[in-house]
Amino acid sequence: MRSHRLLALLPAVTIALGLSLSLSGCGKQEEKSADAKSAQRTPSTHLVEVLPVQREPIGHSVTVTGSLRARESVRIFSQEEGRILELPYFEGDAVTAEAIVGKLDDTVLRKQFDKAEAERRRAQAHLDRVRRLAKGKLASEDELAEADKTLAVATAEKQLLETRLGFTTIRAPFDGVVSERPVEVGDVVEANSHLLTISNPRGLVSELPVSELLIPYLEKGQPVQVRIDALGDREFQGRILRIHPDIDPTSRRGRVEITLDPVPDGARAGQFCRVTLRTRAAERLLIPYATLRRDREGLFVFRIKDAEKDGKPIIKAERVAIRTGLKFDARVEILSGLESGDRIVQRGFMGLTPGKTVEIANLPKPGTPKADAGH
């Protein structure tokens, strides 16, 4: 009977043992899965690529636009009032220096001049008579002095009218071209009325707005390249005529005046021009423009900093505020914040924050030969 009971219990024990082994196997698999997930949650090292910052001699080239104007351009005004009798030149006409370009009616002034001349002659005759009387002691010294003064006043009046008569004939101050003629023959003009504008087409200049960062590297007489849109893609020679001393406090730009030397055929005042300025080479600290970051506090870069943690050396990325200068294609000049020899992050910005530990991905591996700088 006991053997029959043992045989009856054997299947039940076998089933229980199988269930126990099955549950044990499931538990181990769950532990392995949890360990794998835990390993996946362990933060990996932040990889970055760095770039050493160095100074190098480089010149800057920039193209600025402006308009041509005549270097010599004079607005001629009447210095007397009267009716215009002659105005022989029109816009576009060439004139030579001292050529008569206008004449006013001088009838009234001529009559006043004749009267002043008569008064001068009478004063001269009176002075001569008083002098003869003074020699015979028949005229006093006071009478002689008064007669002399009367002649001086009459002479001055005549000279004044003679000068005013000269103002009725208007002459060209230099060789040039008439560019404005706002009045016509027969018009009655007042004193200080605009009659003509004469420009010198052989001297064309342009005033250009230039950044305050660029002006210190420009020099008077420095050659420039000029393109005039109306004359096609040809480049013409020019030079810096003068650099104005003041900087606009709002735009932070100064003015540079360039002149065409020589003036090309077809160039005229008012035409649109493009001037290429090239600065002399200077030592500059340059970094790629793409390495710049910006936040609420302004521009910055991530600089690599060596540190320690638990006595072990580590590498961290620190935020460094910078001030930029001129831009050179894909690079920008650094005026402050960095020094030659600093290393900055150039790739690996995703998730990078100040103070984060990083690993440099582009460090040469041990045993890797360095590239020859001369090749």
C-alpha positions in Angstrom: 0.0 0.0 0.0 2.8 2.5 0.9 4.5 1.8 -2.5 1.3 2.5 -4.3 1.0 5.9 -2.4 4.6 6.9 -3.4 3.9 6.1 -7.0 0.7 8.2 -6.8 2.6 11.2 -5.3 5.5 11.0 -7.9 3.7 12.9 -10.7 2.7 15.8 -8.4 6.3 16.2 -7.1 7.6 16.2 -10.7 5.2 19.0 -11.7 6.1 21.1 -8.6 9.8 20.7 -9.3 9.3 21.7 -12.9 7.3 24.8 -11.9 10.1 25.8 -9.5 12.8 25.5 -12.1 10.7 27.4 -14.6 10.1 30.3 -12.1 13.8 30.3 -11.2 14.8 30.6 -14.9 12.3 33.5 -15.5 13.7 35.4 -12.5 17.3 35.2 -13.9 16.1 36.4 -17.3 14.3 39.4 -15.7 17.5 40.2 -13.7 19.6 40.2 -16.9 17.1 42.4 -18.6 17.1 44.9 -15.7 20.9 44.9 -15.7 20.9 45.7 -19.5 18.4 48.5 -19.0 20.5 49.9 -16.2 23.6 49.8 -18.4 21.7 51.6 -21.1 20.7 54.4 -18.6 24.4 55.0 -17.7 25.3 58.4 -19.3 28.0 58.1 -22.0 30.9 60.4 -22.4 30.2 63.6 -24.4 32.5 63.6 -27.5 33.6 66.9 -29.0 36.1 68.0 -31.6 38.4 70.9 -30.7 40.4 73.5 -32.6 43.5 75.3 -31.5 43.2 79.1 -31.7 46.2 80.8 -33.4 47.2 84.2 -34.7 48.0 84.6 -38.4 48.9 87.5 -40.7 46.0 88.3 -43.0 44.6 91.2 -44.9 41.0 92.2 -45.2 39.0 92.9 -48.4 35.6 94.5 -48.4 33.4 96.0 -51.1 31.4 99.1 -50.3 29.0 101.1 -52.5 28.6 104.8 -53.1 28.0 107.4 -55.8 30.4 109.4 -57.8 30.5 113.2 -57.6 32.7 115.9 -59.0 35.6 116.7 -56.8 35.4 120.4 -57.9 31.8 121.7 -58.2 31.1 125.4 -57.8 27.7 127.0 -57.5 28.0 130.5 -59.0 25.8 133.2 -57.4 25.1 136.8 -58.5 26.7 139.4 -56.3 24.6 142.2 -57.6 20.9 142.5 -58.5 19.7 143.2 -62.1 18.4 141.8 -65.3 20.4 138.9 -66.9 21.7 140.1 -70.3 23.9 137.2 -71.2 24.0 133.5 -70.2 25.7 131.8 -73.1 26.3 128.3 -71.7 23.8 125.5 -71.1 23.9 122.2 -69.2 26.6 120.0 -70.6 28.5 122.8 -72.3 32.3 122.9 -71.6 33.7 126.2 -70.3 37.3 127.4 -69.9 38.7 129.2 -66.9 38.0 133.0 -66.9 35.4 132.6 -69.7 32.4 135.0 -69.4 29.5 132.7 -68.4 27.0 135.5 -67.5 26.4 139.2 -67.6 24.0 141.4 -65.7 22.5 144.8 -66.7 24.9 147.4 -65.3 23.2 150.6 -66.5 22.3 151.9 -63.0 25.7 151.0 -61.6 27.4 152.6 -64.6 25.6 155.9 -63.9 26.5 155.8 -60.3 30.1 155.1 -61.2 30.1 158.2 -63.6 28.7 160.3 -60.8 31.3 159.0 -58.3 34.1 159.8 -60.9 32.8 163.4 -61.2 32.8 163.8 -57.5 36.3 162.5 -57.3 37.5 165.0 -59.9 35.8 167.9 -58.1 37.4 166.8 -54.8 40.8 166.6 -56.5 40.4 170.1 -58.0 39.4 171.5 -54.6 42.4 169.9 -52.9 44.7 171.3 -55.5 43.3 174.8 -55.0 43.6 174.6 -51.2 47.2 173.5 -51.5 48.0 176.5 -53.5 46.3 178.8 -51.0 48.1 177.0 -48.2 51.5 177.8 -49.8 50.6 181.5 -49.7 49.3 181.2 -46.1 45.8 181.9 -47.4 44.4 178.5 -46.2 44.7 176.8 -42.8 46.0 173.3 -42.1 42.5 172.2 -41.1 41.1 173.3 -44.5 43.9 171.4 -46.2 43.2 168.2 -44.2 39.5 168.5 -44.8 40.0 168.8 -48.6 42.3 165.8 -48.5 39.8 163.7 -46.6 37.0 164.7 -49.1 39.1 163.4 -52.0 39.8 160.1 -50.2 36.1 159.5 -49.6 35.3 160.3 -53.3 38.1 158.0 -54.5 36.8 155.1 -52.2 33.3 155.6 -53.5 34.5 155.3 -57.1 36.5 152.2 -56.3 33.5 150.6 -54.6 31.3 151.1 -57.7 34.1 149.9 -59.9 34.2 146.7 -57.9 30.4 146.3 -58.1 30.5 146.8 -61.9 33.0 144.0 -62.1 30.5 141.7 -60.3 28.0 142.2 -63.2 30.4 140.1 -65.4 30.5 136.5 -64.2 33.5 134.4 -65.2 34.2 130.6 -64.9 36.6 129.8 -62.0 38.1 126.8 -63.7 37.9 124.6 -66.8 34.7 122.5 -66.4 31.2 121.7 -67.6 28.0 123.5 -66.8 25.8 121.1 -64.7 23.0 123.4 -63.6 21.4 126.6 -65.1 18.3 127.5 -63.0 17.7 130.9 -64.6 17.4 132.3 -68.1 18.3 135.4 -70.0 15.8 138.2 -69.2 15.2 137.1 -65.6 15.7 139.8 -63.0 17.7 138.3 -60.1 18.5 139.6 -56.6 21.9 139.6 -55.1 23.1 136.1 -54.1 20.8 134.3 -56.6 22.0 131.0 -58.0 22.9 131.4 -61.7 25.0 128.4 -62.7 26.8 125.3 -61.4 30.1 124.4 -63.0 31.8 121.0 -62.3 35.1 119.5 -63.2 34.5 116.1 -64.8 38.2 115.2 -64.8 38.1 114.8 -61.0 35.5 112.3 -59.7 35.4 111.2 -56.1 33.1 109.1 -53.9 32.6 109.2 -50.1 32.1 105.8 -48.6 30.8 104.6 -45.2 33.4 102.3 -43.7 33.3 100.4 -40.4 35.3 101.8 -37.5 37.1 98.4 -37.3 38.5 98.8 -40.8 39.6 102.4 -40.8 42.7 101.9 -38.7 44.1 99.6 -41.4 43.6 102.1 -44.3 46.1 104.7 -45.5 45.9 107.9 -47.5 47.0 107.2 -51.1 46.3 103.4 -50.8 45.2 102.0 -54.2 41.6 100.7 -54.5 39.6 98.9 -57.2 36.5 100.7 -58.6 33.6 99.2 -60.6 31.0 101.5 -62.1 27.7 99.7 -62.9 27.0 101.9 -65.9 30.3 100.9 -67.5 29.9 97.1 -67.0 32.2 94.7 -65.1 35.5 96.5 -65.8 37.6 97.5 -62.9 39.3 100.9 -62.7 42.1 102.2 -60.6 41.5 104.6 -57.8 43.1 105.7 -54.6 42.2 106.9 -51.1 42.1 110.7 -51.2 41.4 111.3 -47.6 40.1 109.6 -44.4 37.7 111.8 -42.4 38.7 112.0 -38.7 35.2 111.6 -37.2 33.2 108.4 -36.6 29.4 108.5 -36.6 28.4 107.6 -33.0 25.2 105.9 -34.1 26.3 103.7 -37.0 30.0 103.4 -35.8 31.1 104.2 -39.4 33.6 106.7 -40.7 33.9 108.3 -44.1 36.6 107.5 -46.6 37.0 109.5 -49.8 38.3 107.8 -52.9 39.2 109.3 -56.3 39.4 107.8 -59.7 42.9 108.0 -61.1 42.6 108.5 -64.1 38.9 109.1 -64.7 37.7 106.6 -67.3 35.7 107.5 -70.4 32.0 107.5 -69.7 32.3 108.1 -66.0 30.0 110.8 -64.7 29.0 112.4 -61.5 26.0 110.6 -59.9 26.8 107.1 -61.2 26.6 104.1 -58.8 30.0 102.6 -58.0 31.4 99.6 -56.0 34.8 100.1 -54.4 37.0 97.2 -53.1 39.2 98.2 -50.2 42.1 95.9 -49.2 43.8 96.4 -45.9 47.5 95.6 -45.2 48.2 92.2 -43.6 48.1 92.2 -39.8 48.3 89.6 -37.1 44.8 88.5 -36.1 43.2 85.9 -33.9 40.7 84.0 -36.0 38.2 81.3 -35.4 35.5 79.6 -37.6 32.3 81.6 -37.5 30.4 78.3 -36.9 32.1 77.9 -33.5 30.3 81.0 -32.1 27.3 80.5 -29.8 24.8 83.0 -28.6 22.6 83.3 -25.5 20.9 86.1 -23.6 24.2 87.3 -22.3 25.8 87.6 -25.8 28.3 85.8 -27.9 30.5 83.0 -26.5 32.5 79.9 -27.3 33.2 76.7 -25.5 36.8 76.5 -24.4 38.4 73.3 -23.2 39.7 73.3 -19.6 41.8 70.6 -17.9 40.5 69.8 -14.4 40.5 67.0 -11.8 37.9 64.9 -10.2 38.6 62.4 -7.3 42.3 62.9 -8.1 41.8 61.9 -11.7 42.4 64.3 -14.7 39.2 65.2 -16.6 38.4 67.7 -19.4 35.6 70.2 -19.1 34.0 72.7 -21.5 33.7 76.3 -20.1 31.8 79.2 -21.4 33.9 82.2 -22.5 32.4 85.5 -23.5 34.1 87.1 -26.6 34.1 90.2 -28.6 34.4 89.9 -32.4 35.9 92.1 -35.0 36.1 91.8 -38.8 34.7 88.8 -40.7 37.0 86.9 -43.1 34.8 84.6 -45.3 33.9 81.7 -42.9 36.1 83.0 -40.1 35.8 85.9 -37.7 38.4 88.0 -35.8 38.4 87.8 -32.0 39.2 91.0 -30.2 38.9 89.8 -26.6 38.1 86.6 -24.6 40.6 84.2 -26.2 44.3 84.0 -26.5 46.6 82.2 -28.9 46.9 78.5 -27.9 43.4 78.2 -26.4 41.4 75.2 -27.6 37.7 75.7 -28.5 34.9 73.2 -29.4 34.2 73.2 -33.1 31.8 70.1 -33.2 29.7 68.3 -30.7 27.5 71.2 -29.4 24.3 69.1 -29.0 23.6 68.8 -25.3 26.8 70.6 -24.4 26.6 72.9 -21.4 29.2 74.9 -19.4 31.1 72.8 -17.0 30.2 69.5 -18.7 32.9 66.8 -18.8 33.9 66.0 -22.4 36.2 63.7 -24.3 38.1 65.0 -27.3 37.4 62.9 -30.3 40.1 64.3 -32.6 43.1 63.7 -30.3 45.8 61.6 -32.1 45.8 58.0 -30.9 48.9 56.7 -29.1 51.5 55.6 -31.6 50.0 57.6 -34.5 52.7 59.6 -36.3 52.2 63.4 -36.5 51.6 65.0 -39.9 54.6 66.8 -41.2 53.8 70.5 -41.2 55.7 71.1 -44.4 53.6 68.7 -46.4 
